[in-house]
Amino acid sequence: MTVIAVCQLALSVGDVAGNRAAAAAAVAEAAEHGADLVVLPELCDTGYVFSGAEEARALAAPAADSPTLCHWRTLSVQYATTIVAGFCELGDDGRLYNSAAVVSGDEIAAIYRKAHLWDAENLIFTPGDEPPPVVDLPFGRVGLMICYDLEFPEWVRLAVLGGADVITAPVNWPASEVPVGERPCDVVRVQAEASMNRVFIAVADRCRAERGVSWVGGTVIVSPDGYPLAGPVTADHPAVLAAPCDLAQARDKRLNAHNDVLTDRRPTLYGPVAK
């Protein structure tokens, strides 16, 4: 059984030291739950609501010598857990990327650049052009994407076809009005994606308003049946959630004796979807 933890943090744009401290405290708490895998929010090191590209550039760092990634490697070794988290990357090409890393021990197992940019992100970042990575780890296969990527079923399916047992998603979900008695649509979409693909999905959102922007606080771990194992929080406070997950469940794509979510596909009929 693999223990997955998702951490909802209160972050502040520009407060890199404070944000790292919040991440470290959350990883330590997750380790107390025996977490094998810990997911932190999008742009966890810098905060999200930049005044513009100039501010983001001043806070960004190349992945190869990022102090934030170095810090996460230290935490990963210290607590014997894999960390997935978002960071602000300065590429070798001089461009800015909304990125995330899979940190396993003293190694960076994967770097991913967000492919689908949301709103004002388009004024700051360059979209990535690589598919979501799937990393083989001792406890299972971990896929990675960021926030708005989850709203594209084709992108989630790519990770599943790549063999992901669990899709990890650092997010910053801006809040919107939710009808009484309903869950935020962001959470509903994740539940649907998990069910449609028979895969675990682990989402780490954030909390506490930043420069006038509030957040869903939708941190959640969803099973391949589409139901939450922990969360969603949907509250404006920090939280660390953990759940034991039998990742082998995600390798069985059968719905019943006659249906399988992957083998029932008919890709030759789906051509227009790719246009």
Backbone as JSON, one array per atom type, in Angstrom:
{
  "sequence": "MTVIAVCQLALSVGDVAGNRAAAAAAVAEAAEHGADLVVLPELCDTGYVFSGAEEARALAAPAADSPTLCHWRTLSVQYATTIVAGFCELGDDGRLYNSAAVVSGDEIAAIYRKAHLWDAENLIFTPGDEPPPVVDLPFGRVGLMICYDLEFPEWVRLAVLGGADVITAPVNWPASEVPVGERPCDVVRVQAEASMNRVFIAVADRCRAERGVSWVGGTVIVSPDGYPLAGPVTADHPAVLAAPCDLAQARDKRLNAHNDVLTDRRPTLYGPVAK",
  "N": [[0.84, -1.19, 0.0], [0.59, 2.18, -0.87], [1.23, 5.3, 0.55], [-0.17, 8.35, -0.07], [0.21, 11.83, 0.08], [-1.28, 15.05, 0.1], [-0.77, 18.52, 0.01], [-2.09, 21.46, 1.17], [-1.33, 24.75, 0.94], [-0.66, 28.0, 2.39], [0.54, 30.5, 0.58], [2.78, 33.15, -0.41], [3.22, 35.62, -2.79], [6.44, 36.27, -3.96], [7.66, 35.8, -1.5], [9.9, 33.85, -1.1], [11.52, 32.48, 0.78], [9.75, 32.17, 2.96], [7.78, 30.65, 1.71], [9.18, 28.32, 1.1], [9.67, 27.45, 3.7], [7.05, 26.89, 4.55], [6.45, 24.78, 2.83], [8.35, 22.91, 3.69], [7.48, 22.39, 6.31], [5.02, 21.22, 5.75], [5.79, 18.9, 4.34], [7.15, 17.57, 6.36], [5.01, 17.08, 8.1], [3.48, 15.43, 6.46], [5.2, 13.26, 6.3], [4.94, 12.25, 8.83], [2.6, 10.92, 8.56], [3.45, 8.78, 7.19], [3.98, 9.1, 4.48], [4.66, 8.13, 1.18], [4.68, 9.55, -1.1], [4.49, 12.95, -1.75], [2.57, 15.75, -2.53], [2.78, 19.09, -3.54], [1.65, 22.55, -3.99], [1.11, 24.38, -7.15], [3.61, 26.55, -8.55], [4.98, 26.74, -6.13], [7.18, 27.81, -4.88], [7.41, 30.55, -5.44], [4.95, 31.84, -5.27], [1.94, 33.02, -6.95], [0.42, 35.19, -8.13], [1.69, 37.26, -9.98], [2.96, 40.57, -10.59], [3.75, 41.0, -13.12], [5.74, 39.94, -15.97], [8.32, 40.77, -15.38], [8.58, 40.71, -12.57], [8.19, 37.97, -12.11], [10.4, 36.93, -13.47], [12.49, 37.87, -11.89], [12.25, 36.23, -9.73], [12.54, 33.67, -10.64], [14.43, 30.65, -11.42], [17.01, 28.65, -12.99], [16.39, 25.19, -13.57], [18.52, 23.47, -13.16], [20.23, 24.55, -11.21], [18.56, 25.38, -9.18], [17.77, 26.82, -6.1], [15.45, 26.13, -4.76], [14.73, 23.57, -5.76], [16.95, 22.2, -4.88], [16.52, 22.39, -2.15], [14.18, 20.85, -1.93], [15.2, 18.38, -2.66], [16.84, 17.85, -0.48], [14.86, 17.65, 1.53], [13.46, 15.44, 0.55], [15.33, 13.38, 0.83], [15.75, 13.51, 3.61], [13.24, 12.83, 4.69], [12.64, 10.52, 3.41], [10.85, 10.36, 1.21], [9.03, 10.87, -1.84], [8.77, 13.91, -3.61], [6.51, 16.02, -5.21], [6.17, 19.03, -6.87], [5.4, 22.47, -7.74], [7.29, 25.01, -9.49], [8.92, 28.12, -10.37], [10.45, 28.45, -13.34], [13.41, 29.4, -14.97], [14.28, 29.04, -18.16], [16.93, 27.53, -20.16], [16.81, 28.8, -22.53], [16.2, 31.34, -21.9], [13.58, 31.9, -21.48], [10.55, 32.0, -19.49], [9.02, 29.49, -17.49], [6.18, 27.81, -16.25], [6.59, 25.43, -14.13], [7.02, 22.02, -12.91], [8.35, 19.57, -10.67], [9.47, 16.21, -10.15], [10.8, 14.91, -7.39], [12.99, 12.65, -6.17], [14.53, 11.28, -3.59], [17.9, 12.2, -3.78], [17.71, 12.92, -6.36], [16.48, 14.51, -9.34], [13.78, 13.41, -10.77], [12.06, 14.04, -12.83], [11.22, 16.84, -14.88], [8.66, 19.03, -15.65], [6.97, 21.16, -17.91], [4.31, 23.33, -17.83], [1.74, 22.86, -20.12], [-0.67, 23.97, -20.9], [-1.67, 27.09, -20.56], [-3.11, 29.36, -18.2], [-5.19, 32.14, -18.39], [-3.74, 35.16, -17.33], [-1.27, 33.98, -17.17], [-0.4, 33.54, -19.73], [0.8, 35.9, -20.43], [3.18, 35.85, -19.21], [4.52, 33.35, -19.09], [6.02, 30.78, -21.18], [4.42, 28.23, -22.95], [4.88, 24.75, -22.24], [6.05, 22.08, -24.4], [6.08, 19.37, -24.29], [4.81, 16.05, -23.64], [2.9, 14.94, -20.72], [5.03, 13.71, -18.22], [5.72, 10.34, -17.14], [6.83, 8.73, -14.38], [8.79, 6.06, -13.29], [8.79, 4.75, -10.14], [9.85, 3.27, -6.99], [7.46, 2.52, -5.69], [5.48, 2.75, -7.58], [4.02, 4.05, -10.68], [4.27, 7.36, -11.55], [2.49, 10.03, -12.8], [2.57, 13.4, -14.13], [1.2, 16.62, -14.17], [-0.01, 20.04, -14.52], [-2.39, 21.97, -12.95], [-4.45, 23.74, -15.03], [-3.99, 21.97, -17.11], [-5.37, 19.67, -16.41], [-7.91, 20.03, -17.36], [-8.11, 19.14, -19.88], [-9.12, 16.42, -21.42], [-7.71, 14.8, -23.22], [-5.09, 15.15, -22.47], [-4.88, 14.1, -19.9], [-5.52, 11.46, -20.57], [-3.27, 10.84, -22.1], [-1.27, 10.59, -20.12], [-2.28, 8.38, -18.77], [-2.22, 6.42, -20.79], [0.48, 6.33, -20.93], [1.08, 4.81, -18.78], [0.6, 5.66, -16.15], [-0.01, 5.2, -12.71], [-0.86, 6.89, -10.78], [-1.86, 10.22, -11.12], [-0.29, 13.17, -10.51], [-0.95, 16.48, -9.48], [0.03, 19.61, -9.07], [-1.67, 22.55, -8.25], [-3.19, 25.82, -8.67], [-6.08, 26.81, -8.06], [-8.21, 29.28, -8.96], [-10.81, 30.79, -7.08], [-14.36, 30.57, -7.58], [-17.86, 31.38, -7.62], [-19.83, 28.95, -6.0], [-22.69, 26.95, -6.24], [-24.98, 26.39, -3.54], [-24.56, 23.41, -1.76], [-23.2, 22.13, -3.76], [-20.15, 20.77, -5.17], [-17.0, 22.36, -6.0], [-16.49, 22.92, -9.49], [-13.96, 22.3, -10.39], [-13.06, 20.22, -8.75], [-15.01, 18.32, -9.33], [-14.44, 17.78, -12.03], [-11.95, 16.49, -11.76], [-12.69, 14.2, -10.36], [-14.26, 13.01, -12.33], [-12.33, 12.58, -14.36], [-10.62, 10.75, -13.08], [-12.34, 8.56, -12.74], [-13.09, 7.97, -15.41], [-10.72, 7.13, -16.47], [-9.78, 5.22, -14.77], [-7.8, 5.73, -12.71], [-5.68, 6.91, -10.08], [-5.81, 10.22, -8.8], [-4.03, 12.92, -7.55], [-4.28, 15.96, -6.05], [-2.9, 19.06, -5.21], [-3.85, 21.98, -3.88], [-4.1, 25.52, -3.04], [-4.38, 28.06, -0.46], [-5.69, 31.02, 1.26], [-5.95, 34.35, 0.41], [-4.23, 35.97, -2.27], [-2.94, 38.9, -3.3], [-5.56, 39.8, -3.8], [-6.72, 37.63, -5.04], [-8.59, 34.77, -4.49], [-8.81, 31.26, -3.54], [-9.84, 27.96, -4.54], [-9.21, 25.92, -2.77], [-9.22, 23.2, -3.11], [-7.9, 20.79, -2.5], [-7.28, 17.34, -2.87], [-7.52, 13.74, -2.91], [-8.21, 11.3, -5.2], [-9.83, 8.25, -6.01], [-9.55, 5.43, -8.36], [-12.18, 4.81, -8.82], [-13.42, 7.18, -8.88], [-14.15, 8.49, -6.6], [-13.52, 10.54, -3.72], [-10.72, 9.83, -1.65], [-9.51, 11.26, 0.28], [-10.27, 14.48, 1.4], [-12.37, 16.6, -0.72], [-10.78, 19.6, 0.54], [-11.85, 22.25, 0.37], [-11.86, 24.67, 1.84], [-10.6, 27.65, 3.38], [-7.91, 27.26, 4.51], [-4.67, 26.04, 5.59], [-3.75, 22.59, 5.0], [-2.94, 19.15, 5.43], [-3.43, 16.24, 3.83], [-3.74, 12.71, 3.81], [-3.7, 9.44, 2.37], [-3.94, 5.9, 2.21], [-3.14, 4.1, -0.69], [-3.86, 1.62, -2.99], [-2.04, 1.11, -5.54], [-2.07, -0.75, -7.54], [-4.67, -1.07, -8.26], [-5.14, 0.8, -10.21], [-4.1, -0.3, -12.43], [-5.8, -2.11, -13.41], [-8.06, -1.89, -15.75], [-10.59, -2.72, -16.22], [-14.14, -2.5, -16.3], [-16.19, -4.23, -16.01], [-17.09, -7.63, -16.83], [-17.1, -7.36, -19.55], [-16.24, -4.87, -20.41], [-13.67, -2.4, -20.77], [-11.82, 0.41, -19.97], [-9.75, 1.24, -21.58], [-9.25, -0.68, -23.67], [-11.7, -0.61, -24.93], [-11.69, 1.66, -26.38], [-11.92, 3.44, -29.55], [-9.86, 4.51, -31.48], [-9.57, 5.13, -34.22], [-11.87, 6.39, -34.92], [-11.74, 8.82, -33.76], [-10.42, 10.91, -34.98], [-11.12, 13.69, -35.65], [-10.94, 14.91, -33.13], [-8.32, 15.57, -32.65], [-7.85, 17.77, -34.17]],
  "CA": [[0.0, 0.0, 0.0], [1.34, 3.42, -0.99], [0.58, 6.43, 1.19], [-0.05, 9.6, -0.82], [-0.19, 13.02, 0.83], [-1.43, 16.29, -0.66], [-0.58, 19.59, 0.98], [-2.68, 22.75, 0.83], [-0.47, 25.72, 1.61], [-0.84, 29.45, 2.28], [1.76, 31.01, -0.02], [2.79, 34.59, -0.66], [4.04, 35.94, -3.95], [7.7, 36.93, -3.65], [8.24, 35.37, -0.21], [10.46, 32.54, -1.41], [11.96, 31.83, 2.02], [8.56, 31.77, 3.7], [7.11, 29.57, 0.99], [9.97, 27.09, 1.31], [9.44, 27.0, 5.07], [5.72, 26.28, 4.59], [6.55, 23.48, 2.16], [9.11, 22.0, 4.55], [6.61, 21.98, 7.42], [4.01, 20.3, 5.22], [6.43, 17.62, 4.04], [7.4, 16.93, 7.65], [3.73, 16.55, 8.59], [3.13, 14.29, 5.6], [6.06, 12.14, 6.69], [4.36, 11.67, 10.05], [1.55, 10.01, 8.09], [4.09, 7.7, 6.46], [3.8, 9.36, 3.06], [5.66, 7.74, 0.17], [4.59, 10.55, -2.15], [3.93, 14.2, -1.23], [2.3, 16.7, -3.6], [2.68, 20.48, -3.11], [0.94, 23.32, -5.01], [1.7, 25.04, -8.31], [4.44, 27.71, -8.23], [5.06, 26.65, -4.67], [8.3, 28.57, -4.33], [7.35, 31.99, -5.69], [3.62, 32.4, -5.32], [1.33, 32.93, -8.28], [-0.18, 36.4, -8.71], [2.78, 38.18, -10.29], [2.58, 41.85, -11.18], [4.08, 40.91, -14.53], [6.86, 39.07, -16.3], [9.56, 41.23, -14.74], [8.61, 40.19, -11.21], [8.38, 36.52, -12.2], [11.78, 36.67, -13.88], [13.36, 38.14, -10.75], [12.09, 35.15, -8.75], [12.76, 32.38, -11.29], [15.8, 30.1, -11.43], [17.14, 27.46, -13.83], [16.17, 23.95, -12.82], [19.78, 22.8, -12.85], [20.83, 25.05, -9.96], [17.52, 26.04, -8.42], [17.83, 26.6, -4.65], [14.22, 25.46, -4.32], [14.83, 22.14, -6.05], [17.97, 21.68, -3.96], [15.86, 22.26, -0.86], [13.27, 19.71, -2.0], [16.02, 17.16, -2.64], [17.22, 17.64, 0.92], [13.67, 17.17, 2.24], [13.15, 14.1, 0.07], [16.27, 12.47, 1.49], [15.53, 13.55, 5.05], [12.0, 12.17, 5.08], [12.5, 9.29, 2.62], [9.6, 10.46, 0.46], [9.1, 11.55, -3.13], [8.07, 15.2, -3.57], [6.09, 16.63, -6.48], [5.83, 20.42, -6.54], [5.58, 23.44, -8.81], [8.28, 26.07, -9.29], [9.07, 29.09, -11.45], [11.69, 28.04, -14.0], [14.06, 30.17, -16.02], [14.85, 28.08, -19.08], [18.21, 27.83, -20.8], [16.51, 29.66, -23.66], [15.87, 32.66, -21.4], [12.14, 32.04, -21.31], [10.0, 31.59, -18.2], [8.11, 28.35, -17.57], [5.45, 27.35, -15.06], [7.1, 24.07, -14.15], [6.91, 21.17, -11.72], [9.4, 18.56, -10.6], [9.37, 15.01, -9.33], [12.07, 14.81, -6.67], [13.06, 11.34, -5.5], [15.84, 11.22, -2.96], [18.77, 13.29, -4.2], [17.61, 13.0, -7.81], [15.32, 15.11, -10.0], [13.35, 12.32, -11.66], [11.39, 14.62, -13.99], [10.82, 18.24, -14.92], [7.56, 19.2, -16.61], [6.57, 22.54, -18.13], [2.87, 23.4, -18.05], [1.45, 22.98, -21.55], [-1.89, 24.75, -21.11], [-1.55, 28.24, -19.67], [-4.38, 29.93, -17.79], [-5.4, 33.57, -18.23], [-2.57, 36.04, -17.41], [-0.04, 33.19, -17.34], [0.01, 33.69, -21.12], [1.6, 37.11, -20.55], [4.42, 35.66, -18.45], [5.19, 32.08, -19.34], [5.97, 30.07, -22.45], [3.88, 26.89, -22.69], [5.71, 23.6, -22.55], [5.63, 21.36, -25.6], [6.32, 17.94, -24.08], [3.67, 15.4, -22.97], [3.09, 14.74, -19.29], [5.93, 12.59, -17.94], [5.35, 9.26, -16.21], [8.09, 8.32, -13.76], [8.8, 4.78, -12.56], [9.35, 4.84, -8.8], [9.76, 1.96, -6.34], [6.11, 2.19, -5.26], [4.53, 2.81, -8.68], [4.28, 4.95, -11.8], [3.71, 8.66, -11.2], [2.35, 11.0, -13.87], [2.67, 14.78, -13.65], [0.73, 17.75, -14.95], [-0.2, 21.21, -13.67], [-3.58, 22.8, -12.92], [-5.33, 23.81, -16.19], [-3.78, 20.75, -17.91], [-6.37, 18.68, -16.03], [-9.18, 20.29, -18.03], [-8.02, 18.6, -21.24], [-9.19, 14.95, -21.27], [-6.68, 14.16, -24.02], [-3.81, 15.23, -21.74], [-4.97, 13.09, -18.85], [-5.45, 10.15, -21.21], [-1.87, 10.59, -22.47], [-0.56, 10.08, -18.95], [-2.79, 7.03, -18.5], [-1.64, 5.54, -21.81], [1.9, 6.2, -20.59], [1.22, 3.85, -17.69], [0.51, 6.26, -14.82], [-0.89, 4.66, -11.67], [-1.4, 8.08, -10.12], [-1.53, 11.5, -11.74], [-0.11, 14.21, -9.51], [-1.24, 17.78, -10.08], [0.12, 20.87, -8.33], [-2.61, 23.49, -8.84], [-3.65, 27.05, -8.02], [-7.41, 26.96, -8.63], [-8.9, 30.5, -8.51], [-12.16, 30.51, -6.59], [-15.53, 31.17, -8.19], [-19.05, 31.09, -6.83], [-20.3, 27.56, -6.08], [-24.05, 26.84, -5.71], [-25.12, 25.7, -2.26], [-24.7, 21.97, -1.86], [-22.39, 21.59, -4.86], [-18.69, 20.83, -5.09], [-16.42, 23.16, -7.08], [-16.38, 22.16, -10.74], [-12.58, 21.81, -10.52], [-13.02, 18.92, -8.08], [-15.88, 17.41, -10.09], [-13.69, 17.35, -13.22], [-10.92, 15.53, -11.36], [-13.38, 12.94, -10.06], [-14.65, 12.42, -13.6], [-11.13, 12.08, -15.05], [-10.15, 9.54, -12.38], [-13.27, 7.47, -13.04], [-13.04, 7.64, -16.84], [-9.43, 6.53, -16.8], [-9.43, 4.23, -13.75], [-6.49, 6.14, -12.25], [-5.64, 7.8, -8.93], [-5.38, 11.6, -9.06], [-3.69, 13.62, -6.3], [-4.24, 17.39, -6.34], [-2.53, 19.96, -4.11], [-4.27, 23.36, -4.15], [-3.58, 26.44, -2.04], [-5.38, 28.81, 0.31], [-5.38, 32.38, 1.68], [-5.94, 35.25, -0.74], [-2.96, 36.55, -2.69], [-3.19, 40.07, -4.14], [-6.96, 39.88, -4.15], [-7.2, 36.39, -5.65], [-8.88, 33.68, -3.56], [-8.57, 29.95, -4.13], [-10.85, 26.92, -4.27], [-8.84, 25.07, -1.64], [-9.8, 21.9, -3.49], [-6.94, 19.69, -2.32], [-8.05, 16.09, -2.84], [-6.99, 12.48, -3.47], [-9.36, 10.61, -5.78], [-9.57, 6.85, -6.36], [-9.94, 5.08, -9.73], [-13.64, 4.75, -8.91], [-13.9, 8.55, -9.01], [-14.58, 9.03, -5.31], [-12.39, 11.02, -2.9], [-10.17, 9.08, -0.52], [-9.22, 12.3, 1.27], [-10.71, 15.75, 0.88], [-11.65, 17.85, -0.89], [-10.79, 20.49, 1.69], [-12.77, 23.35, 0.04], [-11.86, 25.64, 2.93], [-9.49, 28.57, 3.23], [-6.89, 27.06, 5.54], [-3.7, 25.0, 5.24], [-4.13, 21.23, 5.38], [-2.19, 18.02, 4.88], [-4.28, 15.05, 3.75], [-3.02, 11.51, 3.41], [-4.55, 8.27, 2.18], [-3.29, 4.72, 1.65], [-3.65, 3.82, -2.04], [-3.39, 0.4, -3.64], [-1.85, 1.59, -6.9], [-2.38, -1.83, -8.48], [-6.05, -0.89, -8.72], [-5.13, 1.64, -11.41], [-3.62, -1.09, -13.58], [-6.94, -2.91, -13.87], [-8.94, -0.93, -16.41], [-11.89, -3.34, -16.49], [-15.33, -2.03, -15.61], [-16.97, -5.44, -15.79], [-16.57, -8.75, -17.62], [-17.14, -7.08, -20.99], [-15.8, -3.52, -20.73], [-12.37, -1.95, -20.3], [-11.8, 1.81, -20.38], [-8.73, 1.45, -22.61], [-9.42, -1.53, -24.86], [-12.95, -0.26, -25.6], [-11.5, 2.85, -27.22], [-11.88, 3.25, -31.01], [-9.1, 5.7, -31.89], [-9.73, 5.47, -35.64], [-13.05, 7.24, -35.05], [-11.54, 10.05, -33.01], [-9.55, 11.8, -35.7], [-11.42, 15.13, -35.52], [-10.59, 15.42, -31.81], [-6.95, 16.06, -32.68], [-7.72, 18.92, -35.08]],
  "C": [[0.88, 1.25, 0.0], [0.57, 4.55, -0.32], [0.89, 7.69, 0.39], [-0.54, 10.73, 0.07], [-0.28, 14.2, -0.11], [-1.48, 17.44, 0.33], [-1.14, 20.9, 0.45], [-1.97, 23.82, 1.65], [-0.96, 27.15, 1.42], [0.5, 30.02, 1.81], [1.64, 32.51, -0.25], [3.72, 34.9, -1.81], [5.28, 36.73, -3.5], [8.38, 36.48, -2.38], [8.8, 33.95, -0.36], [10.88, 31.79, -0.15], [10.77, 31.33, 2.82], [7.83, 30.63, 3.03], [7.86, 28.25, 1.13], [9.75, 26.55, 2.72], [8.07, 26.33, 5.2], [5.74, 24.9, 3.94], [7.27, 22.47, 3.04], [8.26, 21.49, 5.71], [5.55, 20.99, 6.96], [4.59, 18.93, 4.9], [6.71, 16.86, 5.34], [6.11, 16.33, 8.22], [3.28, 15.35, 7.76], [3.93, 13.06, 5.96], [5.55, 11.47, 7.95], [3.23, 10.7, 9.71], [2.12, 8.82, 7.31], [4.04, 7.87, 4.96], [4.98, 8.88, 2.22], [5.76, 8.8, -0.92], [3.88, 11.78, -1.58], [3.77, 15.18, -2.39], [2.08, 18.08, -2.99], [2.08, 21.31, -4.25], [1.81, 23.81, -6.19], [2.48, 26.28, -7.87], [4.63, 27.85, -6.72], [6.17, 27.5, -4.08], [8.09, 30.08, -4.41], [6.01, 32.64, -5.4], [3.19, 32.56, -6.75], [0.96, 34.26, -8.92], [0.91, 37.46, -8.93], [2.23, 39.5, -10.83], [2.85, 41.87, -12.67], [5.28, 40.03, -14.74], [8.15, 39.47, -15.6], [9.67, 40.69, -13.32], [8.86, 38.68, -11.22], [9.83, 36.18, -12.55], [12.75, 36.87, -12.72], [13.33, 37.02, -9.72], [12.44, 33.78, -9.32], [14.22, 31.95, -11.19], [15.84, 28.91, -12.38], [16.98, 26.2, -12.98], [17.48, 23.34, -12.35], [20.41, 23.27, -11.55], [19.81, 25.82, -9.13], [17.68, 25.78, -6.93], [16.59, 25.89, -4.12], [14.3, 23.97, -4.58], [15.89, 21.48, -5.17], [17.36, 21.45, -2.58], [14.93, 21.06, -0.85], [14.03, 18.38, -2.03], [16.45, 16.83, -1.22], [16.05, 17.08, 1.72], [13.34, 15.74, 1.84], [14.06, 13.05, 0.71], [15.96, 12.37, 2.98], [14.32, 12.73, 5.47], [11.7, 10.91, 4.26], [11.16, 9.26, 1.89], [9.86, 11.17, -0.86], [8.25, 12.81, -3.07], [7.76, 15.63, -5.0], [5.62, 18.04, -6.17], [6.11, 21.32, -7.72], [6.59, 24.51, -8.47], [8.36, 26.95, -10.53], [10.44, 28.89, -12.09], [12.14, 29.07, -15.04], [14.77, 29.17, -16.93], [16.2, 28.5, -19.62], [18.03, 28.76, -21.99], [16.13, 31.08, -23.23], [14.39, 32.89, -21.19], [11.71, 31.54, -19.92], [9.0, 30.46, -18.42], [7.46, 28.13, -16.21], [5.69, 25.85, -14.99], [6.81, 23.31, -12.87], [7.97, 20.08, -11.82], [8.94, 17.37, -9.79], [10.74, 14.8, -8.71], [12.06, 13.52, -5.86], [14.44, 11.15, -4.91], [16.66, 12.42, -3.43], [18.71, 13.51, -5.7], [16.36, 13.78, -8.23], [14.88, 14.1, -11.06], [12.65, 12.85, -12.9], [11.17, 16.1, -13.77], [9.74, 18.36, -15.99], [7.21, 20.68, -16.69], [5.11, 22.57, -18.54], [2.56, 23.7, -19.52], [0.27, 23.89, -21.84], [-1.91, 25.89, -20.09], [-2.9, 28.89, -19.45], [-4.29, 31.45, -17.7], [-4.08, 34.34, -18.34], [-1.25, 35.29, -17.44], [0.5, 33.35, -18.76], [0.86, 34.93, -21.35], [2.98, 36.97, -19.92], [5.21, 34.45, -18.92], [5.09, 31.64, -20.8], [5.39, 28.68, -22.17], [4.89, 25.8, -23.03], [5.19, 22.87, -23.76], [5.96, 19.87, -25.52], [5.11, 17.33, -23.36], [3.93, 15.21, -21.49], [3.99, 13.54, -19.03], [5.28, 11.57, -17.01], [6.64, 8.65, -15.7], [7.91, 7.01, -13.02], [9.51, 4.97, -11.23], [9.15, 3.51, -8.1], [8.33, 1.55, -5.98], [5.09, 2.23, -6.4], [4.92, 3.84, -9.72], [3.52, 6.26, -11.6], [3.69, 9.57, -12.42], [2.3, 12.41, -13.29], [2.07, 15.74, -14.66], [0.38, 18.87, -13.97], [-1.56, 21.85, -13.96], [-4.44, 22.69, -14.19], [-5.16, 22.62, -17.13], [-4.88, 19.72, -17.65], [-7.69, 18.86, -16.77], [-9.19, 19.8, -19.47], [-7.99, 17.07, -21.15], [-8.11, 14.22, -22.06], [-5.35, 14.1, -23.27], [-3.77, 14.2, -20.61], [-4.85, 11.69, -19.45], [-4.03, 9.82, -21.66], [-1.08, 10.01, -21.3], [-0.99, 8.66, -18.62], [-2.22, 6.04, -19.52], [-0.14, 5.35, -21.6], [2.15, 5.32, -19.38], [1.09, 4.42, -16.3], [-0.45, 5.5, -13.93], [-1.58, 5.79, -10.93], [-0.95, 9.3, -10.9], [-1.45, 12.54, -10.63], [-0.28, 15.57, -10.18], [-1.09, 18.9, -9.06], [-0.81, 21.88, -9.01], [-2.7, 24.76, -8.01], [-5.01, 27.34, -8.65], [-8.05, 28.25, -8.11], [-10.35, 30.18, -8.14], [-13.2, 31.2, -7.46], [-16.74, 30.75, -7.37], [-19.53, 29.66, -7.07], [-21.72, 27.5, -5.5], [-24.07, 26.04, -4.41], [-25.33, 24.2, -2.5], [-23.88, 21.32, -2.95], [-20.9, 21.63, -4.51], [-18.17, 21.74, -6.2], [-16.25, 22.32, -8.34], [-14.98, 21.63, -10.96], [-12.46, 20.42, -9.91], [-13.85, 17.89, -8.84], [-15.15, 16.89, -11.33], [-12.65, 16.29, -12.86], [-11.56, 14.18, -11.04], [-13.78, 12.23, -11.36], [-13.45, 11.83, -14.33], [-10.61, 10.8, -14.4], [-11.03, 8.35, -12.74], [-13.17, 7.02, -14.49], [-11.78, 6.88, -17.21], [-8.99, 5.46, -15.82], [-8.01, 4.51, -13.24], [-6.66, 6.97, -10.97], [-5.22, 9.19, -9.39], [-5.2, 12.3, -7.72], [-3.44, 15.08, -6.62], [-3.87, 18.17, -5.08], [-2.85, 21.39, -4.52], [-3.67, 24.27, -3.08], [-4.73, 27.19, -1.37], [-4.84, 30.19, 0.63], [-5.19, 33.3, 0.46], [-4.55, 35.82, -0.99], [-3.26, 37.67, -3.68], [-4.62, 40.1, -4.68], [-7.54, 38.65, -4.8], [-7.4, 35.34, -4.55], [-8.84, 32.36, -4.3], [-9.67, 28.97, -3.72], [-10.51, 26.17, -2.99], [-9.32, 23.65, -1.86], [-8.87, 20.73, -3.38], [-7.66, 18.37, -2.09], [-7.23, 14.93, -3.4], [-8.18, 11.66, -3.92], [-8.95, 9.21, -6.24], [-9.95, 6.59, -7.81], [-11.45, 4.9, -9.9], [-14.24, 6.15, -9.05], [-14.33, 9.19, -7.71], [-13.37, 9.46, -4.48], [-12.02, 10.03, -1.8], [-9.81, 10.01, 0.63], [-9.57, 13.63, 0.65], [-11.99, 15.59, 0.06], [-11.78, 18.76, 0.34], [-11.87, 21.56, 1.51], [-12.95, 24.32, 1.21], [-10.57, 26.44, 2.84], [-8.48, 28.45, 4.37], [-5.91, 25.99, 5.07], [-4.16, 23.64, 5.71], [-3.15, 20.26, 4.75], [-3.1, 16.81, 4.98], [-3.45, 13.87, 3.3], [-4.0, 10.35, 3.29], [-3.71, 7.11, 1.68], [-3.95, 4.36, 0.32], [-3.03, 2.54, -2.57], [-3.24, 0.71, -5.12], [-2.1, 0.51, -7.95], [-3.8, -1.71, -9.01], [-6.09, -0.1, -10.02], [-4.63, 0.88, -12.63], [-4.7, -2.02, -14.12], [-7.97, -1.94, -14.45], [-10.32, -1.52, -16.72], [-12.99, -2.7, -15.66], [-16.24, -3.19, -15.21], [-16.4, -6.53, -16.68], [-16.44, -8.42, -19.1], [-16.58, -5.72, -21.38], [-14.5, -3.14, -20.04], [-12.18, -0.54, -20.83], [-10.74, 2.11, -21.44], [-8.98, 0.61, -23.85], [-10.73, -1.25, -25.59], [-12.81, 0.99, -26.49], [-11.49, 2.47, -28.7], [-11.18, 4.46, -31.63], [-9.3, 6.09, -33.35], [-10.94, 6.36, -35.88], [-12.85, 8.62, -34.45], [-10.71, 11.1, -33.72], [-9.85, 13.28, -35.54], [-11.05, 15.73, -34.16], [-9.21, 16.08, -31.82], [-6.78, 17.3, -33.56], [-7.98, 20.22, -34.34]]
}
